[in-house]
Amino acid sequence: MNHREMGISQPAFLLAQLGAHAASQFAERLKVLELAPPDAGILRLLRIAAGLSQQELAAKLRIHPSRMVAIVDNLEKRGLVERRANPDDRRLYSLYLAKNGEEALESIGKVAREHQDALLSALSREERDQLGSLLLRIADHQGLTRGVHPGYQRLGSPRRSEAGGNRSDGHPPGQIRDR
C-alpha cells in the first residue's frame, strides 16, 4: 500500500489524526483567552442550559462531580460563572454565566470560527457542508451526544485518593458534594 492509498483506505485513522490535531490547535488558540477547552465547553453549555446544578452539569459532561467542583471553583473565581441558591433544593447551587462569562463566550466564538476556517481551508463551502453532514451522521450512529466533546470523560476519573476511599474534601466515597 502506498502513501496515498494509506489515507484513503483508513478514514478512521484520519479522523483520529485530524481530531487530535484539531483539539491541540484549538487548545493553543484558547490560551490567548487564558481558557482551556473544558472551560469553553462548560461556558457554552451554561449558555444553552442556564441554572443547571453542578451535579447535572457533571452528569451531562460525564465528569466526576469532585472534578466539576474544582473547574467551577476556578470559573467562579475568574468571574465567568455564578453560583446561585437553587430555588427547588437548598442543598444545591444553580450555575449561570456571569457577565464576564458571556463576554468570554463571544471571544471563544471568534476563536472557534477562526480555528474552523483555518482547519478546513482546503475545502470549498460545499465540501465543508458535505463533510459536516457525513461526520454528524457517523457521530449519531456512534451514539455520541451532540455538542458534548467525549474528551470530558477523561476529566471524569476520580483521583486515586477518592477511588481508594480517602477523599480530600472529607466526605465519604460516593457522596456528591455540590459546594
N, C-alpha and C positions, 0 to 999 in steps of 0.2 A: 504494500500500500504506500503510495507516495504522499508527500506533504499535503497536497491539495485534496486528495481523497480522504485523508485522515479527518479533516474538519467536516466535510460533507457527510461522512458516514458516522460521525459521532456528535450528534447535536446535543446530547445530554452533557457531554464534556464541555462543549462550547458554552452551554447555558451556565454551567458551574464556573467556568473560567471567566466569562463576562460578568456573572453575578458577583464573584469575589472582587473583580477589578472595579466594577461599578460601586460596590459598597465601600471599598477602600477610598476611591476617589471622592465619593460623597462625604465620607467622614473627614477627609482632608479639607474639603470646601467648607464644612461646618465649623472647623476650628477657628476660622476668621470671626465667627459669631460667638466663640467660646462655648459651643454646644457640641454634644455628641449625638449620633443617630438616635439612641434611645430617648434622649431629651426631646428631640424634634418629633419623634413618633408620639410621645405622651402628650405633648402640647397639641399636636394635630388631633389626636383622639378626644382630648378635652374640649376642643372647639366644636366637635361634632356631638359629643355626649357630655355636656356640662353637668356637674352635680353627681358624678359617679363617686362612690366611696373608694378608698384605697383598695379594699378587698375586691370590689367589682372590676376596677382597673387592672389589678394584678391578674384576675381570672381571665379577662379579655385578652391580655397580652401574654398570658401564661408565664408570668414572672412570679417567683416565690414572694409571698407577701412581705417578708422581712427585707428583701432586696428592694421592693417597691417603696417601703418606708424611707430607706436611705436616698433613693432617687428623688422622691417627692420632697424630702427634707431639703435637699440641695436646690431644687427648683423653687421652693418656697423662700429659702434664704436669699436667692437671687432676685426675688420679686416677680417671678414668672407665673407662679401658681399660688392660689389662695386656698386655705382650708377653712371651711365654714361648718358650723354645727349642723348636723343632719336633722331636719325638722321631724323626721319619722323615727329616728333612733338616736337617742342622746349618746350612745356609745361610739357612734361613727362620725367621721368628718366627711363632708362632701367636698369634692375638688372642683375648682373653677380656674379659668385663666385669669390672671391679673392683667391690668392694662399693659404692663411690660411684656407679658406673655403674648398678647395679641400683636404687639409691635414686633416681637421676635418671630412670630409666625409669618408675618409679611416678609421679613428678611429671609426666612427659611424658604418660603415660596420662590423668591427671586433666585436663591442659590440652587434650588431644585430644578427650576426651569433652565438655568444656565448649564447645569450638570447634564440634564437630559439632552439639550441641544448639542453639547459637546460630544456626549456618548454616541448619539445617533446621527452625527453629522454626515456619515457615509450614505445615509438613506434619504430617499425622497419623502415627501409628505405622505404619499400613497403607501410607500413601503413601511413607513413608521406606523401608519394606521393598521396595515395588514399584520405587522409584527405584533402590535399590541393586542389585536384580536386573537391571534394564534396563542400568544402567551397567556392571555386571560382564560382561554378555553382549556389549556393544559393545567393552569393553576386550579381552576374549578374542578376539573376531573381528579386532581390530586387531593382535593378536599381542603385546600388552603383557604384561610379566612381572608376575604378581600380587604385590603388596606392594612393588614397586620403582618409585619415582617416576621418570618419564622425565627429570625435571629434572636428575638426576645427570649425564646425558650432557653438559650444559653445563659441568659442572665438569671434564669429562674432556679438554678441549682442552689439548694441551701448550703451554707458554709459548713465545713466539717464539724465545727463546734455545735451547730444546730442539728445536723444529722445525727450526731452522737449523743444528743440529749442535753448538752450544756450550752444553752443559748446565751448569747452575750447580753441580751436585754433582760435577763432574769425571769422570763416567762417559761413555763413548761413546754416541752416539744409539742408541736401540733396546735398550740394556741396562737391564734392570729391577733397581732397587736395592730390596731388601727390608729396609732399615735394618739 
